[in-house]
Amino acid sequence: QLQLVESGGGLVQPGGSLRLSCAASGFTLNDYDIGWFRQAPGKEREGVSCTSSRGAGTNYADSVKSRFTISRDNAKNTVYLQMNSLKPEDTAVYYCAAKLGFGRCVLNPQSMNYWGKGTLVTVSS
């Protein structure tokens, strides 16, 4: 049974950092694209970053480029999202999601097949 579990969310001051983790089980991580998505209150879910299967590259939303870094550890079946220079507008529930990979990943929530339950990130002073 494929499962994704996010962790690492919390309250952080503007300019601070957090590292989110997405622990995967029930499938071979290297065969899957993994994406991080977020949803703020009253807004649609949006793509933040993704990492492609088999080393086919990463993608970032313009709003997080140079601040967020996605990485994966296939041996640990875990994907990370390092978030630096956090802003209040980064406040949202963050979800990781998975789909079988074909080429470079894309930041489209509708294309993902499996979802975690999310972890809340609040950026506030």
Secondary structure, 3 states (H helix, E strand, C coil): CCEEEEECCEEECCCCCEEEEEEEECCCHHHEEEEEEEECCCCCCEEEEEECHHHCCEEECCCCCCCEEEEEECCCCEEEEEECCCCHHHCEEEEEEEEECCCCCCCCHHHCCEECCCEEEEECC
